Amino acid sequence: MTLTERDRRLLQRTFLDYQPTAEFLGCPLVIERAEGLWLWDREGRRYLDAIGGIFVAVLGHRHPRVMEAMRRQMERATFVPPLHAISDVTLDFIEKLSSVTPGPLEFVKPFSGGSEAVEAALKFARQYFRQTGRPGKYKVISRYHSYHGATFGAMAASGTGSRKAKFEPEAPGFLRVFPPTHYRDQFSSWEEANRFAARAVEDVIIHEGPETVAALILEPIGNTGGIITPTEEYFALLRAACDRHQVLLIFDEIITGFAKTGRMFAAETFGVTPDLLCVGKGISSGAIPLGAMIARMELAEAFSAPPENYFAHGHTYAGNPLACAAGIAVIDTIVEFDLCRRAEVLGALLRQRLEGLKRLGVVREVRGKGVLLGVELVRDTRTMAPLPELGRALKRTALKRGIILRIDPSWFAVSPPLIATEGDIEEIAERIELSLRDALDEVG
């Protein structure tokens, strides 16, 4: 699209997420309107949002039920002072969210987004061990290729060097291990690579000293690593290791939560319940910032007495009533219309179409669960050598074809809203194939 001089001037007065302004100016996009699966730029051209904003709009943009819930709440209260009171709708949200979480995960602390939820979980883990007589347990283990948020603690837990190198030194006490994909070419099967990766985590706990390790945090499906999808056994092995060494297992489900994987949470998809669950993004379907940290009740009880043991953490907009009203509407809609099952149906169709891209000779693997899927790109399927130029070209050709994807130089991800029809899935797949063919033509 064409930018005005005013646009260009204003773009020089702000920062765009994880990209230089000059790069954005080469392929700009200014959105004026959104509805359902579609975005419209100021020139009236529409784009098929195949990633739900950025794994956010699980019910599509401006879902009527969410909009109505927010309108009703605006007539009652949009803010309650958190040092003095809590909103009635915030209590309703706590009840609603805890009713759909797995197992004993019933203690809910709402926040304004995923980074806040992760930050809270990390602080929760350290304070928990400090006031239960084990102050030496403070270290946090995470995985390379992970991303847990942009705040300092969440950034320190992340394993994507390019997103934090400029801000180092990072907060102390954070360690990293490799995800299963790092080992996949060293073993004869994906299952064995996962077993090795899980054993490596326990090795780190043992050699660091279990008395110093507080938590292991991971995304059940790793986004920035290319939709890394471990086996169920991998999570079972990690759960057992954490239990043996009294390490809290934290699932960062900011991307995987709220029906995308075929269950309300990926913890259920993989059959393992963590000690702490961090959620965000889809919890409000992108209508308003919202997130939450959810803990096992028995852990939260350590913060109940004596008086000085309260959780020393909070945010001004945490538990905002307007956001909580949106969150309740999202959960109600997912449950009422069985959108977890819908994710399985749509995901199976989408996966079949994405697998068909292998005929182009540049797709190594299709990964993911439900409607959260990723496609790894290579130069050719004989050597499996990377071809980063292809991903860079795909960023441009996808926009030209009117489709929004999450694109990395070596992979792309797709996660359509759960309100999509089978026809929408077909159109998404067709536009992806056309975009990929265009990108191949561009790189020669």
Secondary structure, DSSP 8 states (H G I E B T S, - for coil): ----HHHHHHHTTS--TTS-HHHHHHS---EEEEEBTEEEETTS-EEEETTHHHHT-TT-BT-HHHHHHHHHHHTT-S---TTT---HHHHHHHHHHHTTSSTTEEEEEEESSHHHHHHHHHHHHHHHHHHTT-TT--EEEEETT----SSHHHHHH---GGGTGGG-S--SSEEEE--GGGGGGGSSSHHHHHHHHHHHHHHHHHHH-GGGEEEEEE-SSBTTTTSB---HHHHHHHHHHHHHHT-EEEEE-TTTTTTTTSSSSHHHHHT---SEEEE-GGGGTTSS--EEEEEEHHHHGGGSSSGGGS-----TTTT-HHHHHHHHHHHHHHHHTTHHHHHHHHHHHHHHHHHGGGGGS-EEEEEEETTEEEEEE-S-TTT----HHHHHHHHHHHHHTTEE-EEETTEEEE---TT--HHHHHHHHHHHHHHHHHHHHHH-
